[in-house]
Amino acid sequence: KMRRLDDVRNQRLRALSQQNTGVLSAYEWVQANRHRFQDQVYGPILAEVHVAEKQHAKYLEMHCPNFLWSSFVTVCDADRRLLEAEVGKRFQVNIVNYTGDVSASVAAPAVLHSLGRFDVHRTLAMCLDAPPVVQLILNDHAGTSRAFVGTMNTEAQMNKVVEEPGVSCVWTPKSQYTIITSKYSDSKSSRVVQVREPRLFTSSASQQEKDQ
Protein backbone atom coordinates (compact mmCIF):
# COMPACT_ATOMS: atom_id res chain seq x y z
CA LYS A 1 0.00 0.00 0.00
CA MET A 2 2.80 2.40 0.83
CA ARG A 3 4.38 1.80 -2.57
CA ARG A 4 1.08 2.56 -4.28
CA LEU A 5 0.66 5.74 -2.24
CA ASP A 6 4.18 6.82 -3.14
CA ASP A 7 3.47 6.10 -6.81
CA VAL A 8 0.31 8.23 -6.70
CA ARG A 9 2.15 11.09 -4.98
CA ASN A 10 5.04 10.92 -7.46
CA GLN A 11 2.66 10.95 -10.43
CA ARG A 12 0.88 13.99 -9.01
CA LEU A 13 4.19 15.79 -8.39
CA ARG A 14 5.31 15.09 -11.94
CA ALA A 15 2.01 16.38 -13.30
CA LEU A 16 2.37 19.57 -11.27
CA SER A 17 5.98 19.98 -12.36
CA GLN A 18 4.81 20.28 -15.95
CA GLN A 19 2.93 23.44 -14.94
CA ASN A 20 5.36 24.75 -12.33
CA THR A 21 8.90 23.43 -12.38
CA GLY A 22 9.55 24.64 -8.84
CA VAL A 23 6.92 22.46 -7.15
CA LEU A 24 9.08 19.35 -6.88
CA SER A 25 12.03 21.31 -5.48
CA ALA A 26 9.74 22.97 -2.94
CA TYR A 27 8.30 19.61 -1.91
CA GLU A 28 11.76 18.11 -1.47
CA TRP A 29 12.84 21.10 0.63
CA VAL A 30 9.81 20.69 2.91
CA GLN A 31 10.51 16.98 3.37
CA ALA A 32 14.16 17.61 4.23
CA ASN A 33 13.41 20.45 6.66
CA ARG A 34 10.37 19.24 8.60
CA HIS A 35 12.36 19.55 11.83
CA ARG A 36 12.35 23.34 11.35
CA PHE A 37 8.57 23.67 11.42
CA GLN A 38 6.55 24.33 14.55
CA ASP A 39 3.46 22.50 13.26
CA GLN A 40 2.25 20.34 10.40
CA VAL A 41 2.90 21.51 6.85
CA TYR A 42 0.89 20.08 3.96
CA GLY A 43 1.41 20.16 0.26
CA PRO A 44 1.35 20.51 -2.51
CA ILE A 45 -2.41 20.21 -2.09
CA LEU A 46 -2.77 17.99 -5.15
CA ALA A 47 -0.63 15.36 -3.44
CA GLU A 48 -2.80 15.49 -0.31
CA VAL A 49 -6.19 14.98 -2.01
CA HIS A 50 -7.58 11.62 -3.06
CA VAL A 51 -10.76 10.95 -4.98
CA ALA A 52 -12.13 7.42 -5.28
CA GLU A 53 -14.16 7.95 -8.46
CA LYS A 54 -12.66 9.32 -11.64
CA GLN A 55 -15.84 11.23 -12.46
CA HIS A 56 -15.59 13.13 -9.20
CA ALA A 57 -11.92 13.82 -9.87
CA LYS A 58 -12.95 15.53 -13.11
CA TYR A 59 -15.35 17.76 -11.20
CA LEU A 60 -12.86 18.62 -8.47
CA GLU A 61 -10.03 19.52 -10.83
CA MET A 62 -12.27 21.82 -12.84
CA HIS A 63 -13.95 23.32 -9.78
CA CYS A 64 -10.92 24.47 -7.81
CA PRO A 65 -8.64 27.35 -8.85
CA ASN A 66 -5.50 25.99 -10.45
CA PHE A 67 -3.19 27.80 -8.02
CA LEU A 68 -4.50 25.68 -5.13
CA TRP A 69 -3.11 22.41 -6.47
CA SER A 70 0.51 23.53 -6.22
CA SER A 71 -0.01 25.40 -2.93
CA PHE A 72 1.48 24.43 0.42
CA VAL A 73 -0.53 24.78 3.62
CA THR A 74 0.66 25.94 7.03
CA VAL A 75 -1.33 26.30 10.25
CA CYS A 76 0.84 28.82 12.08
CA ASP A 77 2.31 32.14 11.00
CA ALA A 78 5.91 31.23 11.88
CA ASP A 79 5.82 28.30 9.47
CA ARG A 80 4.24 30.48 6.79
CA ARG A 81 7.04 33.02 7.11
CA LEU A 82 9.68 30.28 6.97
CA LEU A 83 8.18 28.72 3.86
CA GLU A 84 7.76 32.04 2.10
CA ALA A 85 11.37 32.94 2.84
CA GLU A 86 12.82 29.58 1.77
CA VAL A 87 10.60 28.32 -1.07
CA GLY A 88 7.85 30.84 -1.88
CA LYS A 89 9.69 33.26 -4.13
CA ARG A 90 12.59 30.92 -4.84
CA PHE A 91 10.42 28.19 -6.40
CA GLN A 92 7.36 30.30 -7.26
CA VAL A 93 4.88 28.35 -5.15
CA ASN A 94 1.93 29.68 -3.17
CA ILE A 95 1.69 29.40 0.62
CA VAL A 96 -1.75 29.28 2.25
CA ASN A 97 -1.85 29.80 6.00
CA TYR A 98 -4.98 28.45 7.67
CA THR A 99 -5.90 30.59 10.67
CA GLY A 100 -9.25 29.00 11.56
CA ASP A 101 -10.12 26.11 13.84
CA VAL A 102 -8.04 23.16 12.64
CA SER A 103 -10.39 20.73 14.40
CA ALA A 104 -13.41 21.98 12.44
CA SER A 105 -15.03 19.91 9.71
CA VAL A 106 -16.69 20.79 6.43
CA ALA A 107 -20.45 20.56 6.93
CA ALA A 108 -23.01 19.85 4.25
CA PRO A 109 -25.51 22.69 3.68
CA ALA A 110 -29.09 22.20 4.85
CA VAL A 111 -30.42 22.43 1.29
CA LEU A 112 -28.77 19.10 0.38
CA HIS A 113 -31.62 17.14 1.97
CA SER A 114 -34.26 18.82 -0.17
CA LEU A 115 -32.22 18.21 -3.34
CA GLY A 116 -32.58 14.45 -2.92
CA ARG A 117 -35.73 14.51 -5.03
CA PHE A 118 -33.54 15.60 -7.94
CA ASP A 119 -31.11 12.72 -7.34
CA VAL A 120 -28.56 14.98 -5.64
CA HIS A 121 -27.27 13.33 -2.48
CA ARG A 122 -23.81 14.76 -1.88
CA THR A 123 -21.55 17.73 -2.29
CA LEU A 124 -18.15 17.83 -3.94
CA ALA A 125 -16.58 18.08 -0.48
CA MET A 126 -18.10 14.69 0.35
CA CYS A 127 -16.44 13.09 -2.68
CA LEU A 128 -12.84 13.61 -1.59
CA ASP A 129 -10.44 12.40 1.09
CA ALA A 130 -7.79 14.75 2.48
CA PRO A 131 -6.38 15.89 5.83
CA PRO A 132 -9.02 18.02 7.61
CA VAL A 133 -7.09 21.28 7.18
CA VAL A 134 -6.75 20.68 3.45
CA GLN A 135 -10.49 20.02 3.20
CA LEU A 136 -11.14 23.30 4.99
CA ILE A 137 -8.81 25.18 2.65
CA LEU A 138 -10.53 23.73 -0.43
CA ASN A 139 -13.91 24.73 0.96
CA ASP A 140 -12.76 28.23 1.89
CA HIS A 141 -11.21 28.92 -1.51
CA ALA A 142 -13.46 26.90 -3.82
CA GLY A 143 -16.73 26.28 -1.96
CA THR A 144 -16.60 22.50 -2.29
CA SER A 145 -19.45 22.11 0.21
CA ARG A 146 -21.63 24.34 -1.97
CA ALA A 147 -20.99 22.38 -5.17
CA PHE A 148 -23.63 19.69 -5.55
CA VAL A 149 -23.07 16.38 -7.33
CA GLY A 150 -25.93 14.98 -9.37
CA THR A 151 -26.62 12.35 -12.02
CA MET A 152 -28.14 12.24 -15.48
CA ASN A 153 -31.51 12.22 -13.70
CA THR A 154 -30.50 15.57 -12.20
CA GLU A 155 -29.54 16.86 -15.62
CA ALA A 156 -33.02 16.08 -16.92
CA GLN A 157 -34.52 18.24 -14.16
CA MET A 158 -32.08 21.15 -14.20
CA ASN A 159 -34.80 23.65 -15.06
CA LYS A 160 -36.23 22.91 -11.60
CA VAL A 161 -32.92 22.51 -9.79
CA VAL A 162 -31.72 25.99 -10.76
CA GLU A 163 -34.77 27.50 -9.05
CA GLU A 164 -33.93 25.92 -5.70
CA PRO A 165 -32.75 28.45 -3.07
CA GLY A 166 -29.15 28.11 -1.98
CA VAL A 167 -28.00 26.31 -5.14
CA SER A 168 -25.21 27.98 -7.11
CA CYS A 169 -23.27 25.06 -8.62
CA VAL A 170 -24.33 21.59 -9.76
CA TRP A 171 -22.22 18.90 -11.40
CA THR A 172 -23.63 16.17 -13.62
CA PRO A 173 -21.76 13.55 -15.66
CA LYS A 174 -21.85 15.83 -18.70
CA SER A 175 -21.83 19.38 -17.41
CA GLN A 176 -21.13 21.93 -14.71
CA TYR A 177 -24.05 24.27 -14.09
CA THR A 178 -23.27 27.60 -12.43
CA ILE A 179 -26.47 29.30 -11.33
CA ILE A 180 -26.45 33.09 -11.46
CA THR A 181 -29.07 35.25 -9.73
CA SER A 182 -29.73 38.67 -11.23
CA LYS A 183 -28.65 41.66 -9.13
CA TYR A 184 -31.77 43.53 -10.22
CA SER A 185 -34.43 40.84 -9.80
CA ASP A 186 -34.95 37.32 -8.51
CA SER A 187 -34.54 35.80 -11.95
CA LYS A 188 -31.93 33.09 -12.38
CA SER A 189 -29.86 31.85 -15.30
CA SER A 190 -27.26 29.13 -15.63
CA ARG A 191 -23.87 28.96 -17.30
CA VAL A 192 -23.05 25.49 -18.62
CA VAL A 193 -19.54 24.08 -19.12
CA GLN A 194 -18.81 20.62 -20.48
CA VAL A 195 -16.99 18.25 -18.13
CA ARG A 196 -13.49 17.40 -19.38
CA GLU A 197 -10.94 14.72 -18.62
CA PRO A 198 -8.59 15.39 -15.68
CA ARG A 199 -5.00 16.37 -16.35
CA LEU A 200 -3.73 16.32 -12.77
CA PHE A 201 -5.87 13.66 -11.09
CA THR A 202 -4.60 10.82 -13.23
CA SER A 203 -4.38 8.37 -10.31
CA SER A 204 -5.61 8.22 -6.76
CA ALA A 205 -5.61 6.48 -3.40
CA SER A 206 -7.91 6.94 -0.44
CA GLN A 207 -7.11 8.81 2.76
CA GLN A 208 -7.85 5.56 4.63
CA GLU A 209 -5.06 3.82 2.70
CA LYS A 210 -2.79 6.77 3.41
CA ASP A 211 -3.52 6.63 7.16
CA GLN A 212 -2.73 2.91 7.22
PyMOL commands that set and color helices and strands:
alter all, ss='L'
color gray80, all
select helices_A, chain A and resi 2-17+23-32+34-36+45-48+54-63+66-69+77-91+111-118+124-127+132-142+144-146+152-156+158-161+207-211
alter helices_A, ss='H'
color red, helices_A
select strands_A, chain A and resi 72-74+95-97+122-123+147-149+169-171+175-181+188-194
alter strands_A, ss='S'
color yellow, strands_A
deselect
rebuild
show_as cartoon
